[in-house]
Amino acid sequence: MSDLKPLFEYVVVIKLNENYQTEFILEIDWETFFKYKHWHSRMGAHNLVITNSLIKDGKMIYKKI
């Protein structure tokens, strides 16, 4: 692990469709965030790419039927 200290207990990821309606809400913990985060140099921040692996490792809070 790096020198980063947890700033939160979990992250909530919300995926919207083209009409801005919620497709799903995913909760991930700090360890999962650290595993999947990527550095975006232009934004100067970490970001997450929503992959099947990330979804599998997270906790699905809501999924549109």
Number of C-alpha atoms within 10 A of each C-alpha: 7 5 5 7 8 11 7 8 9 14 14 14 17 15 14 12 9 7 6 8 11 14 14 17 18 20 18 19 16 14 12 15 19 16 11 15 13 13 11 11 8 6 8 8 10 13 13 15 9 13 10 9 9 17 16 10 15 19 14 15 12 13 11 8 5
